[in-house]
Amino acid sequence: MSQKTKAEPRGFQITLADIARKLGVSKVTVSKALRGHPDISRETVKKIKAIARELGYYPNFMARNLSSQKSNTIGVIVPKIAHHFFASVIEGIYDAAFQHNYEIILTVSQENAERELQHVNSLLSMRVDGLILSLSQQTKDYTVFHTIRKKGIPLTFMDRVPKLDGFNTVVADDRAGAFTAIEHAINIGYRNIAHLGGYQHTNIGIERSQGFLDAMKRHDVPVNREWIIYGGFDETDGYKGFMKLHETGRMPEVIFAVTFPVALGVYRAAEELGMKIPRDVDILCFGNSGLNQFLAPPMSYVDQPTYELGRRALEVTLENLQQGELFVPQHIKLPTHLVLCKTCTKKVAGTRKVRSLQV
């Protein structure tokens, strides 16, 4: 009758010495084998790793960090996580980190500047090697970022970036993407075009609004200032923005929304008012979501390279880390493209009836 192996007490930590005793080798040999050092034969490495798995050995990262002065971790702060854009960005960050043998510590600001600052301080106290940050829509105080730069800690701003020198930035070409969207609407015959824009203290709010204005100017299309409504980036902002447009008594033919969630708010508001998209008002937006295919109708949108944004942000952060003081901050701008679905594909004559609506 076989005896059961006695369970180790809770919290017991298998060490390199335990593995070394089991195999009759030195701790140095075990350490090198687990790190894949070329001094150790493949056969020995295989045996040591097998015993390590059998005993339930896990590396003591705290001890390793103290000796190497590196944590092999990158801190990441994003405004939201239950969001198609950031979910895809995070996948890009994680995949690139895995390829470079780095771990990610992910935090979420929930669009709150105070929480964002708390996360920055927490990650720094964990001795992360670098930071990737997408600003909350509330963030206006950049003091902590200057402190990070003085400490020599690599910091890469991604998507939502401040106007600061000395930091890496990785963004989509927001201005060009918005220009392409509006130019398309103009080319199919629309002239009465509204814009539900984002906060104008954020780069994405500014750049996408500027792309809208650039296209209108390029094609000599008059801008109705009543039809430019600035707000945030969420569904509620789209809902409120559409209601404000409706209150003017003269609706536009087409609306360009700063984000997909803002456009989603437009769909809800239009439904409440008994208006049909694109029959009564047409729409296109900046950004996509997995929900788009379930909308009636699916919306045309400016597609962003979300996964690539995350991947490039991680890689430039590691380059910064490796090169240290010799590193020159990089400013990466990735191209976008317009994807046509079931809205804004041709001018809808029915919009004339809506524009004459009086409330």
Helices and strands as residue ranges (DSSP letters): H 16-23, H 27-34, H 42-55, H 61-68, E 73-78, H 84-99, E 103-108, H 113-125, E 130-133, H 143-150, E 155-158, E 168-172, H 174-187, E 193-197, H 203-218, G 225-227, E 228-230, H 235-247, E 254-257, H 260-272, E 282-286, G 292-294, E 300-303, H 306-323, G 324-326, E 331-334, E 337-339, H 351-355
